[in-house]
Amino acid sequence: MPGTTEMMVILLIAVLLFGANKIPKLARSTGEAMGEFQKGREEVEQELEEMRDGGASEGSDAVDTTEATETTKETET
């Protein structure tokens, strides 16, 4: 972890590069992007757990879903 002096230097460089007005916007957009990334990661983890826990009982459901999707695609074209 950077110390106090290093953080001050980084903050000074950021102010010089982006200007004092844009730093809050950059922080906000960075926070939103991190939140979206976190949501996506959690969704993928949940899907993996469902696939792992579902096992053979949901295997037939997956085939039915694939067949339904193929049927829908055929009717659309």
Residue, then its C-alpha position, 0 to 999 in steps of 0.5 A: m500500500p502506498g504511504t501518505t506521501e505517495m498518495m499526495v503525489i498521485l493526487l497532485i498528478a491526477v489534478l494536473l492531468f485531469g483538472a479539479n472539476k473532472i476528478p469527481k466525474l472520473a471517480r463516479s464513473t470508476g465506481e459505477a464500472m466496478g459495480e457493474f463488474q461485480k454484478g457480472r461476476e456474481e451472476v457468472e458465479q451463481e450460474l456456475e453454482e447452479m450448473r454444478d448443483g443441478g447435475a443430471s436432474e437439470g440435464s433433460d431441462a437443458v435439452d428441452t430449452t435447446e429444442a425450444t430455442e431451435t424451434t423458435k429460431e425456425t419459426e422466426t426465419 
